[in-house]
Amino acid sequence: MKILIVNGPNLNLLGVREPGVYGSTSMDDYLEALCADYRDIEIEYFQSNHEGEIIDRLHEVGFDREYKGIALNAGAYTHTSLAIADAIRAIELPVVEVHISNVHSREEIRHRSLIAPACKGVIAGFGLDSYRLAIEAIKELKKTRPD
Ligand code: DQA
């Protein structure tokens, strides 16, 4: 089983970016530990600062039945991108929205997600462990379509 983790803008700077909000662990270090914990799952990782590249990646894997789902932290695009919401609706694979911080305890503009209604569910506020919880959620998802 494969699961794709997609990170959006500025998440390449995890570990150095606002450590008080996002922690001081880099995504590389976190992924190494995550992959070690889930040896039975092929965890793939993609990061881009560009909206169109995120959409392209969703399209590329979105119909591939080798994948069980996608954990997507769209960063600030969460709050602005109708195009990413449309891409999530356009593909077959379930997408779980992920946030490291609890967006609901932050500025009001972060309370609104344009992508949440298109996603299977939302996990926010557990630090980098939000990604692990998203993997757990994806693992538990029942098939919604026949092979
Ligand atoms: C974030 C929350 C967003 O509001 C912010 O723009 C990010 C990171 C999070 O993981 O907590 O870039 O998605």
Backbone and ligand atoms as CSV (ligand in chain L), in Angstrom:
chain,resi,resn,atom,element,x,y,z
A,1,MET,N,N,0.843,-1.204,0.000
A,1,MET,CA,C,0.000,0.000,0.000
A,1,MET,C,C,0.882,1.261,0.000
A,2,LYS,N,N,0.449,2.224,-0.826
A,2,LYS,CA,C,1.193,3.487,-0.860
A,2,LYS,C,C,0.328,4.615,-0.295
A,3,ILE,N,N,0.942,5.539,0.393
A,3,ILE,CA,C,0.261,6.755,0.840
A,3,ILE,C,C,1.157,7.927,0.455
A,4,LEU,N,N,0.551,8.945,-0.119
A,4,LEU,CA,C,1.318,10.133,-0.518
A,4,LEU,C,C,1.089,11.252,0.491
A,5,ILE,N,N,2.184,11.831,0.961
A,5,ILE,CA,C,2.104,13.046,1.774
A,5,ILE,C,C,2.487,14.215,0.874
A,6,VAL,N,N,1.613,15.221,0.823
A,6,VAL,CA,C,1.894,16.413,0.019
A,6,VAL,C,C,1.972,17.623,0.953
A,7,ASN,N,N,3.060,18.334,0.871
A,7,ASN,CA,C,3.211,19.576,1.624
A,7,ASN,C,C,3.251,20.765,0.673
A,8,GLY,N,N,2.550,21.820,1.060
A,8,GLY,CA,C,2.498,23.020,0.244
A,8,GLY,C,C,3.530,24.058,0.655
A,9,PRO,N,N,3.241,25.314,0.353
A,9,PRO,CA,C,4.235,26.389,0.466
A,9,PRO,C,C,4.785,26.593,1.873
A,10,ASN,N,N,6.075,26.848,1.901
A,10,ASN,CA,C,6.849,27.173,3.112
A,10,ASN,C,C,7.091,25.973,4.024
A,11,LEU,N,N,6.519,24.839,3.686
A,11,LEU,CA,C,6.701,23.670,4.548
A,11,LEU,C,C,8.034,22.977,4.271
A,12,ASN,N,N,8.748,23.424,3.241
A,12,ASN,CA,C,10.135,22.983,3.047
A,12,ASN,C,C,11.033,23.552,4.145
A,13,LEU,N,N,10.545,24.564,4.857
A,13,LEU,CA,C,11.363,25.198,5.896
A,13,LEU,C,C,11.052,24.681,7.300
A,14,LEU,N,N,10.328,23.562,7.374
A,14,LEU,CA,C,10.021,23.007,8.701
A,14,LEU,C,C,11.321,22.731,9.456
A,15,GLY,N,N,11.309,23.100,10.719
A,15,GLY,CA,C,12.529,22.940,11.528
A,15,GLY,C,C,13.188,24.281,11.783
A,16,VAL,N,N,13.081,25.165,10.790
A,16,VAL,CA,C,13.653,26.516,10.968
A,16,VAL,C,C,12.569,27.590,10.934
A,17,ARG,N,N,11.430,27.274,10.306
A,17,ARG,CA,C,10.348,28.245,10.160
A,17,ARG,C,C,9.524,28.331,11.453
A,18,GLU,N,N,9.429,29.508,12.029
A,18,GLU,CA,C,8.602,29.729,13.223
A,18,GLU,C,C,8.567,28.495,14.144
A,19,PRO,N,N,9.688,28.130,14.745
A,19,PRO,CA,C,9.711,26.894,15.550
A,19,PRO,C,C,8.703,26.895,16.702
A,20,GLY,N,N,8.337,28.086,17.181
A,20,GLY,CA,C,7.336,28.161,18.258
A,20,GLY,C,C,5.970,27.645,17.802
A,21,VAL,N,N,5.712,27.732,16.506
A,21,VAL,CA,C,4.428,27.268,15.951
A,21,VAL,C,C,4.566,25.864,15.357
A,22,TYR,N,N,5.657,25.633,14.620
A,22,TYR,CA,C,5.768,24.401,13.828
A,22,TYR,C,C,6.811,23.404,14.357
A,23,GLY,N,N,7.477,23.758,15.476
A,23,GLY,CA,C,8.469,22.846,16.049
A,23,GLY,C,C,9.828,22.984,15.386
A,24,SER,N,N,10.796,22.231,15.902
A,24,SER,CA,C,12.168,22.404,15.389
A,24,SER,C,C,12.685,21.140,14.693
A,25,THR,N,N,11.762,20.240,14.363
A,25,THR,CA,C,12.156,19.033,13.620
A,25,THR,C,C,11.957,19.270,12.129
A,26,SER,N,N,12.929,18.872,11.335
A,26,SER,CA,C,12.779,19.024,9.876
A,26,SER,C,C,11.873,17.912,9.352
A,27,MET,N,N,11.266,18.156,8.190
A,27,MET,CA,C,10.390,17.138,7.587
A,27,MET,C,C,11.211,15.895,7.245
A,28,ASP,N,N,12.457,16.093,6.810
A,28,ASP,CA,C,13.306,14.939,6.469
A,28,ASP,C,C,13.474,14.022,7.670
A,29,ASP,N,N,13.790,14.625,8.829
A,29,ASP,CA,C,13.987,13.816,10.038
A,29,ASP,C,C,12.678,13.148,10.453
A,30,TYR,N,N,11.577,13.914,10.368
A,30,TYR,CA,C,10.282,13.344,10.749
A,30,TYR,C,C,9.912,12.170,9.828
A,31,LEU,N,N,10.141,12.364,8.530
A,31,LEU,CA,C,9.788,11.316,7.557
A,31,LEU,C,C,10.593,10.042,7.785
A,32,GLU,N,N,11.862,10.216,8.145
A,32,GLU,CA,C,12.709,9.051,8.393
A,32,GLU,C,C,12.106,8.207,9.521
A,33,ALA,N,N,11.697,8.895,10.600
A,33,ALA,CA,C,11.102,8.186,11.744
A,33,ALA,C,C,9.755,7.566,11.353
A,34,LEU,N,N,8.970,8.314,10.566
A,34,LEU,CA,C,7.643,7.842,10.151
A,34,LEU,C,C,7.765,6.578,9.291
A,35,CYS,N,N,8.677,6.609,8.345
A,35,CYS,CA,C,8.864,5.455,7.450
A,35,CYS,C,C,9.340,4.243,8.251
A,36,ALA,N,N,10.161,4.487,9.276
A,36,ALA,CA,C,10.633,3.378,10.120
A,36,ALA,C,C,9.474,2.758,10.897
A,37,ASP,N,N,8.501,3.601,11.276
A,37,ASP,CA,C,7.335,3.102,12.026
A,37,ASP,C,C,6.344,2.354,11.133
A,38,TYR,N,N,6.357,2.658,9.841
A,38,TYR,CA,C,5.368,2.059,8.916
A,38,TYR,C,C,6.087,1.336,7.776
A,39,ARG,N,N,6.803,0.283,8.130
A,39,ARG,CA,C,7.587,-0.422,7.109
A,39,ARG,C,C,6.696,-1.140,6.100
A,40,ASP,N,N,5.433,-1.378,6.496
A,40,ASP,CA,C,4.504,-2.078,5.599
A,40,ASP,C,C,3.838,-1.121,4.604
A,41,ILE,N,N,4.051,0.178,4.779
A,41,ILE,CA,C,3.435,1.155,3.869
A,41,ILE,C,C,4.547,1.902,3.129
A,42,GLU,N,N,4.329,2.114,1.834
A,42,GLU,CA,C,5.276,2.934,1.086
A,42,GLU,C,C,4.828,4.393,1.194
A,43,ILE,N,N,5.541,5.143,1.992
A,43,ILE,CA,C,5.158,6.543,2.194
A,43,ILE,C,C,5.957,7.398,1.210
A,44,GLU,N,N,5.222,8.063,0.344
A,44,GLU,CA,C,5.872,8.915,-0.645
A,44,GLU,C,C,5.695,10.367,-0.220
A,45,TYR,N,N,6.652,11.201,-0.540
A,45,TYR,CA,C,6.586,12.594,-0.087
A,45,TYR,C,C,6.795,13.540,-1.259
A,46,PHE,N,N,5.972,14.585,-1.289
A,46,PHE,CA,C,6.110,15.618,-2.321
A,46,PHE,C,C,5.883,16.977,-1.672
A,47,GLN,N,N,6.756,17.922,-1.964
A,47,GLN,CA,C,6.561,19.298,-1.459
A,47,GLN,C,C,6.732,20.274,-2.607
A,48,SER,N,N,5.860,21.275,-2.629
A,48,SER,CA,C,6.025,22.345,-3.603
A,48,SER,C,C,5.500,23.660,-3.041
A,49,ASN,N,N,6.161,24.720,-3.458
A,49,ASN,CA,C,5.686,26.062,-3.080
A,49,ASN,C,C,4.722,26.615,-4.117
A,50,HIS,N,N,4.410,25.789,-5.134
A,50,HIS,CA,C,3.636,26.289,-6.276
A,50,HIS,C,C,2.293,25.563,-6.394
A,51,GLU,N,N,1.239,26.343,-6.437
A,51,GLU,CA,C,-0.127,25.801,-6.466
A,51,GLU,C,C,-0.317,24.798,-7.608
A,52,GLY,N,N,0.120,25.178,-8.804
A,52,GLY,CA,C,-0.084,24.319,-9.978
A,52,GLY,C,C,0.642,22.994,-9.855
A,53,GLU,N,N,1.828,23.013,-9.235
A,53,GLU,CA,C,2.582,21.760,-9.069
A,53,GLU,C,C,1.873,20.821,-8.092
A,54,ILE,N,N,1.246,21.414,-7.083
A,54,ILE,CA,C,0.488,20.588,-6.131
A,54,ILE,C,C,-0.690,19.938,-6.860
A,55,ILE,N,N,-1.366,20.721,-7.669
A,55,ILE,CA,C,-2.508,20.204,-8.444
A,55,ILE,C,C,-2.040,19.107,-9.409
A,56,ASP,N,N,-0.921,19.343,-10.094
A,56,ASP,CA,C,-0.387,18.330,-11.024
A,56,ASP,C,C,-0.118,17.012,-10.297
A,57,ARG,N,N,0.464,17.102,-9.090
A,57,ARG,CA,C,0.789,15.875,-8.334
A,57,ARG,C,C,-0.492,15.146,-7.922
A,58,LEU,N,N,-1.513,15.917,-7.513
A,58,LEU,CA,C,-2.798,15.285,-7.150
A,58,LEU,C,C,-3.370,14.551,-8.357
A,59,HIS,N,N,-3.301,15.178,-9.532
A,59,HIS,CA,C,-3.806,14.539,-10.754
A,59,HIS,C,C,-3.016,13.264,-11.074
A,60,GLU,N,N,-1.679,13.350,-10.888
A,60,GLU,CA,C,-0.811,12.217,-11.256
A,60,GLU,C,C,-1.134,10.949,-10.464
A,61,VAL,N,N,-1.375,11.104,-9.160
A,61,VAL,CA,C,-1.604,9.888,-8.350
A,61,VAL,C,C,-3.085,9.642,-8.081
A,62,GLY,N,N,-3.917,10.619,-8.381
A,62,GLY,CA,C,-5.311,10.619,-7.939
A,62,GLY,C,C,-6.184,9.508,-8.461
A,63,PHE,N,N,-5.704,8.772,-9.502
A,63,PHE,CA,C,-6.484,7.657,-10.052
A,63,PHE,C,C,-5.710,6.348,-9.954
A,64,ASP,N,N,-4.592,6.383,-9.242
A,64,ASP,CA,C,-3.697,5.237,-9.143
A,64,ASP,C,C,-4.104,4.379,-7.942
A,65,ARG,N,N,-4.585,3.173,-8.229
A,65,ARG,CA,C,-5.137,2.333,-7.157
A,65,ARG,C,C,-4.078,1.676,-6.279
A,66,GLU,N,N,-2.822,1.894,-6.625
A,66,GLU,CA,C,-1.762,1.437,-5.716
A,66,GLU,C,C,-1.748,2.287,-4.447
A,67,TYR,N,N,-2.283,3.504,-4.537
A,67,TYR,CA,C,-2.315,4.409,-3.377
A,67,TYR,C,C,-3.630,4.239,-2.635
A,68,LYS,N,N,-3.545,4.359,-1.301
A,68,LYS,CA,C,-4.768,4.280,-0.489
A,68,LYS,C,C,-5.335,5.680,-0.240
A,69,GLY,N,N,-4.464,6.673,-0.234
A,69,GLY,CA,C,-4.957,8.026,0.002
A,69,GLY,C,C,-3.818,9.026,0.044
A,70,ILE,N,N,-4.213,10.268,0.256
A,70,ILE,CA,C,-3.255,11.377,0.250
A,70,ILE,C,C,-3.448,12.195,1.525
A,71,ALA,N,N,-2.339,12.473,2.209
A,71,ALA,CA,C,-2.361,13.395,3.359
A,71,ALA,C,C,-1.833,14.731,2.845
A,72,LEU,N,N,-2.685,15.738,2.852
A,72,LEU,CA,C,-2.326,17.011,2.215
A,72,LEU,C,C,-2.283,18.150,3.222
A,73,ASN,N,N,-1.103,18.723,3.387
A,73,ASN,CA,C,-0.988,19.984,4.114
A,73,ASN,C,C,-0.740,21.057,3.054
A,74,ALA,N,N,-1.791,21.747,2.692
A,74,ALA,CA,C,-1.694,22.730,1.599
A,74,ALA,C,C,-1.163,24.073,2.088
A,75,GLY,N,N,-0.740,24.141,3.375
A,75,GLY,CA,C,-0.212,25.407,3.897
A,75,GLY,C,C,-1.240,26.514,3.708
A,76,ALA,N,N,-0.766,27.690,3.366
A,76,ALA,CA,C,-1.672,28.837,3.236
A,76,ALA,C,C,-2.667,28.680,2.081
A,77,TYR,N,N,-2.353,27.797,1.118
A,77,TYR,CA,C,-3.335,27.554,0.041
A,77,TYR,C,C,-4.636,26.964,0.568
A,78,THR,N,N,-4.553,26.350,1.753
A,78,THR,CA,C,-5.760,25.840,2.408
A,78,THR,C,C,-6.851,26.907,2.459
A,79,HIS,N,N,-6.411,28.129,2.746
A,79,HIS,CA,C,-7.350,29.206,3.028
A,79,HIS,C,C,-7.740,29.997,1.782
A,80,THR,N,N,-7.098,29.676,0.644
A,80,THR,CA,C,-7.307,30.517,-0.551
A,80,THR,C,C,-7.614,29.755,-1.832
A,81,SER,N,N,-7.275,28.447,-1.878
A,81,SER,CA,C,-7.231,27.817,-3.206
A,81,SER,C,C,-8.461,26.988,-3.571
A,82,LEU,N,N,-9.329,27.633,-4.349
A,82,LEU,CA,C,-10.466,26.912,-4.922
A,82,LEU,C,C,-9.959,25.889,-5.942
A,83,ALA,N,N,-8.820,26.210,-6.573
A,83,ALA,CA,C,-8.254,25.306,-7.590
A,83,ALA,C,C,-7.806,23.985,-6.955
A,84,ILE,N,N,-7.193,24.042,-5.774
A,84,ILE,CA,C,-6.795,22.789,-5.110
A,84,ILE,C,C,-8.045,22.041,-4.634
A,85,ALA,N,N,-9.043,22.784,-4.133
A,85,ALA,CA,C,-10.305,22.130,-3.733
A,85,ALA,C,C,-10.928,21.405,-4.924
A,86,ASP,N,N,-10.921,22.049,-6.085
A,86,ASP,CA,C,-11.482,21.417,-7.288
A,86,ASP,C,C,-10.689,20.178,-7.685
A,87,ALA,N,N,-9.353,20.247,-7.538
A,87,ALA,CA,C,-8.503,19.095,-7.886
A,87,ALA,C,C,-8.822,17.918,-6.966
A,88,ILE,N,N,-9.038,18.201,-5.677
A,88,ILE,CA,C,-9.366,17.128,-4.720
A,88,ILE,C,C,-10.698,16.485,-5.128
A,89,ARG,N,N,-11.653,17.328,-5.539
A,89,ARG,CA,C,-12.959,16.786,-5.963
A,89,ARG,C,C,-12.853,15.992,-7.262
A,90,ALA,N,N,-11.859,16.372,-8.087
A,90,ALA,CA,C,-11.748,15.757,-9.417
A,90,ALA,C,C,-11.140,14.359,-9.376
A,91,ILE,N,N,-10.354,14.069,-8.333
A,91,ILE,CA,C,-9.650,12.784,-8.303
A,91,ILE,C,C,-10.452,11.747,-7.514
A,92,GLU,N,N,-9.999,10.493,-7.625
A,92,GLU,CA,C,-10.732,9.408,-6.951
A,92,GLU,C,C,-10.212,9.124,-5.551
A,93,LEU,N,N,-8.912,9.334,-5.345
A,93,LEU,CA,C,-8.329,8.977,-4.042
A,93,LEU,C,C,-8.817,9.913,-2.946
A,94,PRO,N,N,-9.062,9.364,-1.753
A,94,PRO,CA,C,-9.446,10.218,-0.635
A,94,PRO,C,C,-8.270,11.071,-0.153
A,95,VAL,N,N,-8.584,12.296,0.205
A,95,VAL,CA,C,-7.565,13.235,0.692
A,95,VAL,C,C,-7.917,13.621,2.128
A,96,VAL,N,N,-6.915,13.548,3.010
A,96,VAL,CA,C,-7.083,14.012,4.391
A,96,VAL,C,C,-6.319,15.323,4.537
A,97,GLU,N,N,-7.015,16.357,4.976
A,97,GLU,CA,C,-6.380,17.663,5.187
A,97,GLU,C,C,-5.601,17.629,6.497
A,98,VAL,N,N,-4.364,18.097,6.440
A,98,VAL,CA,C,-3.480,18.040,7.613
A,98,VAL,C,C,-2.965,19.433,7.945
A,99,HIS,N,N,-2.923,19.744,9.238
A,99,HIS,CA,C,-2.223,20.950,9.702
A,99,HIS,C,C,-1.415,20.610,10.931
A,100,ILE,N,N,-0.229,21.155,10.965
A,100,ILE,CA,C,0.653,20.949,12.116
A,100,ILE,C,C,0.118,21.739,13.311
A,101,SER,N,N,-0.234,22.979,13.059
A,101,SER,CA,C,-0.756,23.839,14.127
A,101,SER,C,C,-2.274,23.691,14.215
A,102,ASN,N,N,-2.813,24.115,15.354
A,102,ASN,CA,C,-4.276,24.150,15.466
A,102,ASN,C,C,-4.750,25.461,14.827
A,103,VAL,N,N,-5.117,25.367,13.562
A,103,VAL,CA,C,-5.474,26.574,12.812
A,103,VAL,C,C,-6.644,27.328,13.461
A,104,HIS,N,N,-7.463,26.608,14.229
A,104,HIS,CA,C,-8.640,27.245,14.847
A,104,HIS,C,C,-8.295,28.066,16.080
A,105,SER,N,N,-7.075,27.899,16.585
A,105,SER,CA,C,-6.661,28.722,17.717
A,105,SER,C,C,-5.780,29.882,17.248
A,106,ARG,N,N,-5.703,30.064,15.926
A,106,ARG,CA,C,-4.847,31.116,15.364
A,106,ARG,C,C,-5.707,32.231,14.747
A,107,GLU,N,N,-5.116,33.061,13.913
A,107,GLU,CA,C,-5.839,34.191,13.338
A,107,GLU,C,C,-7.100,33.699,12.595
A,108,GLU,N,N,-8.102,34.570,12.586
A,108,GLU,CA,C,-9.394,34.181,12.020
A,108,GLU,C,C,-9.293,33.727,10.564
A,109,ILE,N,N,-8.396,34.327,9.811
A,109,ILE,CA,C,-8.293,33.969,8.384
A,109,ILE,C,C,-7.903,32.491,8.216
A,110,ARG,N,N,-7.236,31.930,9.252
A,110,ARG,CA,C,-6.842,30.514,9.165
A,110,ARG,C,C,-7.968,29.558,9.580
A,111,HIS,N,N,-9.084,30.122,10.062
A,111,HIS,CA,C,-10.201,29.251,10.478
A,111,HIS,C,C,-10.960,28.715,9.272
A,112,ARG,N,N,-10.840,29.425,8.158
A,112,ARG,CA,C,-11.588,29.020,6.966
A,112,ARG,C,C,-10.710,28.129,6.082
A,113,SER,N,N,-11.238,26.974,5.722
A,113,SER,CA,C,-10.533,26.119,4.768
A,113,SER,C,C,-11.404,25.950,3.534
A,114,LEU,N,N,-10.839,26.298,2.370
A,114,LEU,CA,C,-11.589,26.078,1.117
A,114,LEU,C,C,-11.523,24.623,0.704
A,115,ILE,N,N,-10.502,23.907,1.219
A,115,ILE,CA,C,-10.348,22.525,0.760
A,115,ILE,C,C,-11.072,21.517,1.659
A,116,ALA,N,N,-11.364,21.902,2.911
A,116,ALA,CA,C,-11.957,20.937,3.860
A,116,ALA,C,C,-13.223,20.257,3.329
A,117,PRO,N,N,-14.147,21.005,2.700
A,117,PRO,CA,C,-15.374,20.340,2.229
A,117,PRO,C,C,-15.112,19.274,1.167
A,118,ALA,N,N,-13.954,19.352,0.503
A,118,ALA,CA,C,-13.629,18.374,-0.543
A,118,ALA,C,C,-12.859,17.178,0.024
A,119,CYS,N,N,-12.426,17.302,1.293
A,119,CYS,CA,C,-11.586,16.260,1.889
A,119,CYS,C,C,-12.423,15.260,2.678
A,120,LYS,N,N,-11.828,14.110,2.917
A,120,LYS,CA,C,-12.474,13.074,3.723
A,120,LYS,C,C,-12.585,13.528,5.173
A,121,GLY,N,N,-11.583,14.233,5.659
A,121,GLY,CA,C,-11.568,14.719,7.024
A,121,GLY,C,C,-10.383,15.632,7.246
A,122,VAL,N,N,-10.291,16.157,8.452
A,122,VAL,CA,C,-9.258,17.151,8.760
A,122,VAL,C,C,-8.567,16.776,10.068
A,123,ILE,N,N,-7.242,16.865,10.075
A,123,ILE,CA,C,-6.473,16.639,11.307
A,123,ILE,C,C,-5.592,17.857,11.515
A,124,ALA,N,N,-5.713,18.489,12.659
A,124,ALA,CA,C,-4.965,19.729,12.893
A,124,ALA,C,C,-4.571,19.836,14.349
A,125,GLY,N,N,-3.366,20.353,14.575
A,125,GLY,CA,C,-3.003,20.767,15.926
A,125,GLY,C,C,-2.139,19.799,16.702
A,126,PHE,N,N,-1.679,18.733,16.074
A,126,PHE,CA,C,-0.900,17.725,16.801
A,126,PHE,C,C,0.584,17.780,16.466
A,127,GLY,N,N,1.026,18.938,16.015
A,127,GLY,CA,C,2.423,19.042,15.596
A,127,GLY,C,C,2.653,18.145,14.388
A,128,LEU,N,N,3.899,17.715,14.207
A,128,LEU,CA,C,4.187,16.858,13.051
A,128,LEU,C,C,3.440,15.521,13.141
A,129,ASP,N,N,3.031,15.161,14.352
A,129,ASP,CA,C,2.266,13.923,14.514
A,129,ASP,C,C,0.928,13.968,13.765
A,130,SER,N,N,0.487,15.141,13.353
A,130,SER,CA,C,-0.727,15.231,12.522
A,130,SER,C,C,-0.590,14.357,11.272
A,131,TYR,N,N,0.642,14.250,10.732
A,131,TYR,CA,C,0.833,13.419,9.526
A,131,TYR,C,C,0.631,11.936,9.869
A,132,ARG,N,N,1.150,11.523,11.044
A,132,ARG,CA,C,0.992,10.117,11.446
A,132,ARG,C,C,-0.492,9.795,11.663
A,133,LEU,N,N,-1.196,10.747,12.276
A,133,LEU,CA,C,-2.632,10.531,12.508
A,133,LEU,C,C,-3.383,10.450,11.184
A,134,ALA,N,N,-2.940,11.227,10.207
A,134,ALA,CA,C,-3.570,11.166,8.876
A,134,ALA,C,C,-3.329,9.798,8.235
A,135,ILE,N,N,-2.123,9.261,8.425
A,135,ILE,CA,C,-1.829,7.922,7.886
A,135,ILE,C,C,-2.724,6.884,8.560
A,136,GLU,N,N,-2.871,7.009,9.875
A,136,GLU,CA,C,-3.766,6.086,10.590
A,136,GLU,C,C,-5.186,6.191,10.032
A,137,ALA,N,N,-5.641,7.420,9.797
A,137,ALA,CA,C,-6.999,7.636,9.262
A,137,ALA,C,C,-7.128,7.009,7.876
A,138,ILE,N,N,-6.124,7.202,7.035
A,138,ILE,CA,C,-6.170,6.669,5.663
A,138,ILE,C,C,-6.167,5.134,5.700
A,139,LYS,N,N,-5.331,4.564,6.581
A,139,LYS,CA,C,-5.277,3.093,6.709
A,139,LYS,C,C,-6.651,2.519,7.029
A,140,GLU,N,N,-7.409,3.242,7.852
A,140,GLU,CA,C,-8.719,2.752,8.318
A,140,GLU,C,C,-9.840,2.968,7.303
A,141,LEU,N,N,-9.581,3.775,6.272
A,141,LEU,CA,C,-10.666,4.084,5.333
A,141,LEU,C,C,-11.154,2.829,4.634
A,142,LYS,N,N,-12.462,2.724,4.543
A,142,LYS,CA,C,-13.039,1.594,3.812
A,142,LYS,C,C,-13.026,1.938,2.332
A,143,LYS,N,N,-12.925,0.900,1.540
A,143,LYS,CA,C,-12.976,1.113,0.083
A,143,LYS,C,C,-14.313,1.727,-0.285
A,144,THR,N,N,-14.288,2.767,-1.126
A,144,THR,CA,C,-15.539,3.381,-1.526
A,144,THR,C,C,-15.906,2.990,-2.962
A,145,ARG,N,N,-14.986,2.261,-3.631
A,145,ARG,CA,C,-15.289,1.851,-4.996
A,145,ARG,C,C,-14.690,0.468,-5.250
A,146,PRO,N,N,-15.306,-0.324,-6.096
A,146,PRO,CA,C,-14.779,-1.673,-6.365
A,146,PRO,C,C,-13.496,-1.592,-7.181
A,147,ASP,N,N,-12.647,-2.622,-7.062
A,147,ASP,CA,C,-11.409,-2.664,-7.879
A,147,ASP,C,C,-11.727,-2.970,-9.325
L,1,DQA,C1,C,-0.385,25.135,8.285
L,1,DQA,C2,C,-1.343,26.226,8.758
L,1,DQA,C3,C,-1.531,27.268,7.674
L,1,DQA,O1,O,-2.416,28.274,8.112
L,1,DQA,C4,C,-0.198,27.897,7.328
L,1,DQA,O2,O,-0.359,28.832,6.272
L,1,DQA,C5,C,0.852,26.919,7.004
L,1,DQA,C6,C,0.947,25.703,7.822
L,1,DQA,C7,C,-0.091,24.112,9.407
L,1,DQA,O3,O,0.417,23.043,9.062
L,1,DQA,O4,O,-0.342,24.375,10.580
L,1,DQA,O5,O,1.686,27.118,6.134
L,1,DQA,O6,O,-0.990,24.429,7.213
